[in-house]
């Protein structure tokens, strides 16, 4: 089947560049990546990932980690599991 429909979208140039670098690492061009996304939407009858609005707690956590607050740094998986009590 020939491709005859055109998709146009405006995105931030930096976002476009970062995404296209990832597509390249995956061996895809932008058209192939968009087609893959559309196929997944079609197959799943919806978005191929969860979309959610963060809760107030999640927002506070993101803000704290972005600011470098309340972080626990572990040197290994074993240390992390110990810190978590697992």
Beta strands, then each sheet from edge to edge (+ up, - down):
end
